Amino acid sequence: MNVLGIIASGVAALFITVALAKSARRVALRPHVPNEPGGRAPRAEALRRSGGATAVLGVGTATGVALWLGAADDAAGSVGGLLAGAGTVAALGLVHDLKPLRTVLRLGVQIAAATLVVCLAGLPPAAGVLAALWIVLVTNAFALLDHADGLLTAVGLVTAAGLLTCALVGGAPALALLPTTLVAGLAGFLLHTWHPARLRLGAAGAQFTGFALAASGALIQVAAPSGRAAWAALPALATVALADSTLVLISRRRAARSPLRDTDDHIAHRLRRVRVTVPGAAVLTTLWAAVPVATGTLVYADLLHPAFLLLPLAGTAAAVFALLRIPAYGRPRTTPPRTGSSRTAPSRTAAARRTQTSGVGAAIPAAASAPGAKASAQGAPAARTAAGHPTVPPPPTGRPAAEAAAAAAERG
């Protein structure tokens, strides 16, 4: 495959993706029945979630046409198996976007697709098993990066560019076909998934991107010349994706949470907690990914010693340690449980008022017995003696009751 064919495939993937994504975005953002929640039809919301299918169709169509035209030469089997495996996991992801599937089923399909790739590539059994496991691991690691607007699209674009360079430098231009179309497709989809995202890659686009990157890296490593340090250079291209998965697993292990239940504990989520904007988190993570990708590409091209790969790996380890110190899980609420409905609040308020009123009423007679108080002021008849004269309460000076009675008798 010549350079002109690679460029033509990339241009085709770019135009197809841009056209399909623009149409999908127009339908997803079109207002529908006004009385529906949010003003959009559920069908449009589903299209927005699964917008990554447009990138899959653009990349897959351009690559398929190039294969049909004989652009892959003698590596048509490997590239065809790579495209078939990526299309399989993309179809599974599209179903998952519409109706969530079990993790076991998704892993089973990914393993079958990876096995198809290594079998069509003609790998020996031992190398094939290792390659299949690597493909499944890296596929899910990249798919987990789809937790912020534009993050996976930008990181995948940088990684695919590194794989494209490695394939051309290593003398395997046929294996550069899918990375080329993937770079073009992700570039055309980036504006739609950038914050605020109008379309999302979803499970279809995320798994397709991860599988294409992982399988392309495995095949390029197998086809690498013997004198190159492909065993160390190519795995370094997935440093950020693997760092995010490691961060999540360690964090959930410490918090005694299920490792399969996704929550807000990824790289971009933690950066947001330290007041980094959503576009800023995507840019920082992409720059982070560009460092090991550039280093690995230069090592693969024999321009750097493999020992230079320790620098981005050490920096990644330090970054993961720093991100682990950012709290990812909120504290549980300590509000007391409700003992009744809100309708009982007026009755409780009325009861409290009645209690307060009864307390005030009980205090009125005591106030009436104070010095100078009149019983008629309380609305009740005053007590009188046998001669008809009103009684006088004892004075506050503590006079004995006998003296008070004698004074009353004298008045009578």
Phi, psi and omega per residue, in radians:
M1 nan 2.251 -3.099
N2 -1.577 3.008 -3.110
V3 -1.144 -0.610 3.141
L4 -1.107 -0.689 3.096
G5 -1.148 -0.647 3.096
I6 -1.116 -0.769 -3.133
I7 -1.139 -0.713 -3.140
A8 -1.117 -0.694 3.110
S9 -1.135 -0.736 3.113
G10 -1.113 -0.742 3.119
V11 -1.110 -0.709 3.114
A12 -1.112 -0.767 3.119
A13 -1.096 -0.660 3.134
L14 -1.117 -0.843 -3.088
F15 -1.184 -0.709 3.139
I16 -1.133 -0.767 -3.135
T17 -1.127 -0.763 -3.135
V18 -1.094 -0.753 -3.128
A19 -1.145 -0.795 -3.117
L20 -1.196 -0.719 -3.133
A21 -1.159 -0.645 3.116
K22 -1.144 -0.704 3.106
S23 -1.165 -0.761 3.127
A24 -1.128 -0.670 3.113
R25 -1.146 -0.682 -3.139
R26 -1.128 -0.682 3.124
V27 -1.259 -0.693 -3.085
A28 -1.194 -0.576 -3.092
L29 -1.654 0.002 -3.138
R30 -1.312 2.229 3.108
P31 -1.191 2.507 -3.112
H32 -2.082 -2.411 -3.073
V33 -1.053 2.212 -3.031
P34 -1.131 -0.563 -3.062
N35 -1.426 0.052 3.070
E36 -1.406 2.604 3.133
P37 -1.038 2.215 3.124
G38 1.431 -0.115 3.119
G39 1.330 0.184 -3.139
R40 -2.243 2.594 3.114
A41 -1.322 2.601 3.089
P42 -1.003 -0.529 3.131
R43 -1.144 -0.656 3.108
A44 -1.208 -0.637 3.099
E45 -1.156 -0.682 3.079
A46 -1.127 -0.647 3.105
L47 -1.161 -0.643 3.116
R48 -1.155 -0.716 3.129
R49 -1.151 -0.636 -3.085
S50 -1.775 0.518 -3.129
G51 -1.122 -0.359 3.120
G52 -1.100 -0.286 3.094
A53 -1.102 -0.451 3.092
T54 -1.177 -0.701 3.069
A55 -1.156 -0.655 3.104
V56 -1.096 -0.766 3.136
L57 -1.152 -0.696 3.127
G58 -1.125 -0.830 -3.134
V59 -1.179 -0.771 -3.105
G60 -1.152 -0.707 3.139
T61 -1.139 -0.810 -3.134
A62 -1.110 -0.726 3.134
T63 -1.195 -0.719 3.128
G64 -1.103 -0.727 3.104
V65 -1.124 -0.694 3.110
A66 -1.118 -0.680 3.081
L67 -1.151 -0.691 -3.133
W68 -1.150 -0.545 3.105
L69 -1.438 0.017 3.102
G70 1.395 0.540 -3.070
A71 -1.368 -0.355 -3.065
A72 -1.531 -0.091 3.094
D73 1.019 -2.228 -3.059
D74 -1.419 -0.108 3.119
A75 -1.769 0.435 -3.108
A76 -1.108 -0.622 3.136
G77 -1.122 -0.773 -3.127
S78 -1.162 -0.790 -3.124
V79 -1.200 -0.662 3.099
G80 -1.119 -0.743 3.077
G81 -1.134 -0.645 3.099
L82 -1.098 -0.777 3.133
L83 -1.192 -0.672 3.132
A84 -1.147 -0.752 3.113
G85 -1.122 -0.737 3.125
A86 -1.147 -0.674 3.092
G87 -1.155 -0.584 3.123
T88 -1.152 -0.840 -3.134
V89 -1.206 -0.490 3.081
A90 -1.194 -0.727 3.097
A91 -1.097 -0.700 3.081
L92 -1.123 -0.690 3.103
G93 -1.132 -0.625 3.098
L94 -1.129 -0.701 3.054
V95 -1.115 -0.680 3.124
H96 -1.156 -0.571 3.075
D97 -1.112 -0.652 -3.107
L98 -1.478 -0.624 3.119
K99 -2.582 1.951 -3.058
P100 -0.972 2.409 -3.136
L101 -1.923 2.858 3.124
R102 -1.256 2.636 -3.122
T103 -1.130 -0.642 -3.131
V104 -1.084 -0.718 3.139
L105 -1.146 -0.752 3.138
R106 -1.119 -0.736 3.105
L107 -1.124 -0.675 3.120
G108 -1.089 -0.748 3.114
V109 -1.175 -0.675 3.112
Q110 -1.119 -0.722 3.106
I111 -1.116 -0.712 3.113
A112 -1.123 -0.722 3.124
A113 -1.156 -0.711 3.098
A114 -1.140 -0.654 3.088
T115 -1.116 -0.672 3.090
L116 -1.076 -0.718 -3.126
V117 -1.119 -0.848 -3.073
V118 -1.229 -0.511 3.114
C119 -1.254 -0.762 3.123
L120 -1.222 -0.406 3.082
A121 -1.384 -0.193 3.113
G122 1.292 0.579 3.136
L123 -1.367 2.599 3.037
P124 -1.154 2.818 -3.029
P125 -0.990 -0.831 -3.087
A126 -1.120 -0.847 3.119
A127 -1.145 -0.571 3.122
G128 -1.157 -0.707 3.120
V129 -1.130 -0.797 3.125
L130 -1.100 -0.714 3.141
A131 -1.148 -0.704 3.135
A132 -1.122 -0.757 3.105
L133 -1.110 -0.702 3.110
W134 -1.112 -0.728 -3.138
I135 -1.093 -0.777 -3.138
V136 -1.135 -0.733 -3.128
L137 -1.103 -0.869 -3.080
V138 -1.239 -0.565 3.085
T139 -1.029 -0.846 -3.139
N140 -1.244 -0.542 3.102
A141 -1.139 -0.767 3.095
F142 -1.211 -0.643 -3.141
A143 -1.104 -0.546 3.121
L144 -1.223 -0.283 3.101
L145 -1.282 -0.141 3.140
D146 -1.463 0.995 3.131
H147 -2.063 0.135 3.096
A148 -2.637 2.704 -3.099
D149 -1.081 2.163 3.041
G150 1.341 -0.039 -3.028
L151 -1.210 -0.996 -3.103
L152 -1.143 -0.624 3.140
T153 -1.085 -0.781 -3.122
A154 -1.237 -0.779 3.135
V155 -1.141 -0.719 3.103
G156 -1.116 -0.635 3.105
L157 -1.110 -0.784 3.136
V158 -1.121 -0.749 -3.118
T159 -1.161 -0.734 3.114
A160 -1.120 -0.611 3.072
A161 -1.117 -0.688 3.074
G162 -1.128 -0.729 3.106
L163 -1.143 -0.670 3.100
L164 -1.060 -0.771 3.128
T165 -1.126 -0.739 3.135
C166 -1.107 -0.691 3.137
A167 -1.146 -0.694 3.135
L168 -1.243 -0.694 3.139
V169 -1.197 -0.635 -3.106
G170 -1.390 0.013 3.099
G171 1.367 0.501 3.095
A172 -2.205 1.220 -3.090
P173 -1.126 -0.464 3.121
A174 -1.116 -0.633 3.114
L175 -1.308 -0.133 3.076
A176 -1.507 -0.050 -3.086
L177 -1.133 -0.941 -3.111
L178 -1.178 -0.726 3.041
P179 -1.037 -0.588 3.130
T180 -1.162 -0.883 3.133
T181 -1.149 -0.533 3.111
L182 -1.205 -0.705 3.069
V183 -1.036 -0.802 -3.118
A184 -1.157 -0.755 -3.122
G185 -1.142 -0.751 3.117
L186 -1.174 -0.613 3.090
A187 -1.127 -0.699 3.103
G188 -1.234 -0.443 -3.124
F189 -1.596 -0.213 -3.009
L190 -1.101 -0.715 -3.102
L191 -1.139 -0.500 -3.129
H192 -1.411 -0.465 -3.110
T193 -1.766 -0.024 3.094
W194 -1.275 2.699 -3.063
H195 -1.185 2.294 -0.086
P196 -1.378 2.247 -2.999
A197 -1.230 2.217 3.014
R198 -1.537 -0.552 3.066
L199 -2.271 2.721 3.119
R200 -2.158 2.642 3.070
L201 -1.111 -0.673 -3.117
G202 1.179 -3.059 3.134
A203 -1.175 -0.583 -3.135
A204 -1.128 -0.942 -3.128
G205 -1.193 -0.641 -3.108
A206 -1.180 -0.792 -3.125
Q207 -1.249 -0.594 3.065
F208 -1.111 -0.809 3.132
T209 -1.081 -0.835 -3.137
G210 -1.095 -0.739 -3.133
F211 -1.179 -0.726 3.134
A212 -1.100 -0.725 3.125
L213 -1.181 -0.794 -3.090
A214 -1.159 -0.818 -3.113
A215 -1.196 -0.664 3.102
S216 -1.106 -0.733 3.096
G217 -1.088 -0.704 3.135
A218 -1.142 -0.753 -3.125
L219 -1.228 -0.640 3.094
I220 -1.152 -0.624 3.105
Q221 -1.166 -0.685 3.120
V222 -1.166 -0.663 -3.103
A223 -1.510 0.056 -3.098
A224 -1.220 2.551 3.054
P225 -1.058 2.723 -3.037
S226 -1.170 -0.439 -3.073
G227 -1.457 -0.052 -3.077
R228 -1.730 2.627 -3.128
A229 -1.549 1.027 -3.106
A230 -1.199 -0.492 -3.115
W231 -1.094 -0.444 3.136
A232 -1.861 -0.517 -3.034
A233 -1.342 -0.830 -3.043
L234 -1.209 -0.725 3.068
P235 -1.067 -0.435 3.139
A236 -1.171 -0.359 3.138
L237 -1.190 -0.330 3.128
A238 -1.786 0.429 -3.034
T239 -1.080 -0.831 -3.062
V240 -1.191 -0.708 3.117
A241 -1.086 -0.775 3.115
L242 -1.211 -0.569 3.094
A243 -1.139 -0.700 3.106
D244 -1.115 -0.743 3.109
S245 -1.134 -0.709 3.103
T246 -1.111 -0.744 3.106
L247 -1.032 -0.774 -3.111
V248 -1.166 -0.771 -3.105
L249 -1.140 -0.754 3.126
I250 -1.140 -0.754 -3.115
S251 -1.112 -0.770 -3.133
R252 -1.255 -0.539 3.073
R253 -1.143 -0.748 3.119
R254 -1.144 -0.646 -3.100
A255 -1.531 0.090 3.131
A256 1.009 0.747 3.104
R257 -1.891 2.800 3.136
S258 -1.200 2.297 -3.138
P259 -1.254 -0.245 -3.106
L260 -1.674 -0.156 -3.133
R261 -1.640 1.935 -3.061
D262 -1.304 2.455 3.130
T263 -2.623 -3.067 -3.043
D264 -1.486 1.226 -3.134
D265 -2.368 0.390 3.141
H266 -1.547 -3.056 -3.066
I267 -1.063 -0.916 -3.091
A268 -1.123 -0.600 3.116
H269 -1.106 -0.736 -3.139
R270 -1.237 -0.627 3.063
L271 -1.134 -0.614 3.082
R272 -1.123 -0.553 -3.140
R273 -1.230 -0.338 3.061
V274 -1.812 0.489 2.985
R275 1.192 0.566 2.980
V276 -1.592 2.337 -3.122
T277 -1.191 2.903 3.126
V278 -1.115 -0.846 3.054
P279 -1.098 -0.621 3.112
G280 -1.112 -0.689 3.099
A281 -1.120 -0.687 3.111
A282 -1.163 -0.705 -3.139
V283 -1.180 -0.784 -3.138
L284 -1.093 -0.740 3.134
T285 -1.177 -0.636 3.106
T286 -1.172 -0.724 3.064
L287 -1.116 -0.661 3.068
W288 -1.055 -0.760 -3.136
A289 -1.220 -0.529 -3.091
A290 -1.178 -0.488 -3.112
V291 -1.165 -0.965 3.100
P292 -1.163 -0.524 3.102
V293 -1.137 -0.799 3.119
A294 -1.143 -0.722 3.137
T295 -1.132 -0.783 3.123
G296 -1.115 -0.654 3.111
T297 -1.142 -0.727 3.120
L298 -1.187 -0.627 3.082
V299 -1.164 -0.727 3.124
Y300 -1.107 -0.580 3.126
A301 -1.461 0.123 -3.140
D302 1.104 0.478 3.073
L303 -1.665 -0.263 3.085
L304 -2.355 2.677 3.060
H305 -1.327 2.564 3.124
P306 -1.009 -0.372 3.133
A307 -1.123 -0.393 3.118
F308 -1.170 -0.304 3.097
L309 -1.191 -0.320 3.116
L310 -1.186 -0.450 -3.129
L311 -1.149 -0.944 3.100
P312 -1.154 -0.524 3.105
L313 -1.187 -0.708 3.089
A314 -1.152 -0.716 3.084
G315 -1.112 -0.645 3.097
T316 -1.162 -0.728 3.101
A317 -1.079 -0.726 3.108
A318 -1.142 -0.665 3.124
A319 -1.162 -0.705 3.100
V320 -1.122 -0.715 3.107
F321 -1.097 -0.706 3.126
A322 -1.185 -0.690 3.138
L323 -1.194 -0.518 3.096
L324 -1.145 -0.401 -3.138
R325 -1.412 -0.182 3.072
I326 -1.496 2.143 -3.118
P327 -1.113 2.307 -3.107
A328 -1.912 -0.305 -3.083
Y329 -2.062 2.259 3.137
G330 -1.266 2.735 3.097
R331 -1.264 2.530 3.128
P332 -1.177 2.564 -3.138
R333 -1.250 2.490 -3.099
T334 -1.962 0.344 3.132
T335 -1.193 2.447 -3.130
P336 -1.185 2.564 -3.128
P337 -1.197 2.646 3.126
R338 -1.332 2.363 3.137
T339 -1.686 -0.136 -3.142
G340 -2.889 3.080 -3.136
S341 -1.412 2.965 -3.106
S342 -1.232 -0.251 -3.135
R343 -1.247 -0.350 -3.136
T344 -1.434 -0.123 -3.124
A345 -1.122 -0.753 3.102
P346 -1.084 -0.649 3.134
S347 -1.160 -0.694 3.109
R348 -1.156 -0.641 3.107
T349 -1.153 -0.725 3.116
A350 -1.122 -0.684 3.112
A351 -1.115 -0.695 3.114
A352 -1.130 -0.667 3.112
R353 -1.143 -0.714 3.118
R354 -1.113 -0.662 3.103
T355 -1.132 -0.705 3.129
Q356 -1.168 -0.696 3.127
T357 -1.142 -0.734 3.117
S358 -1.124 -0.588 3.106
G359 -1.178 -0.690 3.114
V360 -1.179 -0.694 3.103
G361 -1.106 -0.613 3.114
A362 -1.231 -0.471 -3.141
A363 -1.454 -0.250 -3.116
I364 -1.135 -0.814 3.119
P365 -1.044 -0.639 3.108
A366 -1.111 -0.669 3.107
A367 -1.199 -0.567 3.133
A368 -1.201 -0.455 3.130
S369 -1.461 0.049 3.125
A370 -1.301 2.896 -3.102
P371 -1.102 2.370 3.092
G372 1.388 0.013 -3.126
A373 -1.414 2.551 3.133
K374 -1.935 2.441 -3.138
A375 -1.241 -0.518 -3.134
S376 -1.162 -0.422 3.102
A377 -1.139 -0.373 -3.127
Q378 -1.581 -0.021 3.111
G379 1.473 0.087 -3.112
A380 -1.987 2.553 3.129
P381 -1.131 2.445 -3.133
A382 -1.342 2.556 3.100
A383 -1.257 2.474 -3.112
R384 -2.212 2.802 3.108
T385 -1.459 -3.132 3.131
A386 -1.124 -0.495 3.113
A387 -1.437 -0.070 3.118
G388 1.658 0.077 3.115
H389 -1.563 2.502 3.128
P390 -1.172 2.565 3.110
T391 -1.344 2.700 3.133
V392 -1.991 2.225 3.127
P393 -1.194 2.710 -3.141
P394 -1.101 2.506 -3.137
P395 -1.183 2.778 -3.118
P396 -1.294 -0.045 -3.109
T397 -1.428 0.019 3.101
G398 1.425 0.552 3.080
R399 -1.130 2.541 3.135
P400 -1.129 2.731 -3.125
A401 -1.153 -0.549 3.141
A402 -1.146 -0.753 3.127
E403 -1.131 -0.677 3.105
A404 -1.097 -0.713 3.130
A405 -1.135 -0.687 3.127
A406 -1.145 -0.667 3.100
A407 -1.139 -0.650 3.103
A408 -1.171 -0.664 3.125
A409 -1.151 -0.672 3.124
E410 -1.140 -0.685 3.105
R411 -1.130 -0.615 -3.141
G412 -1.220 nan nan
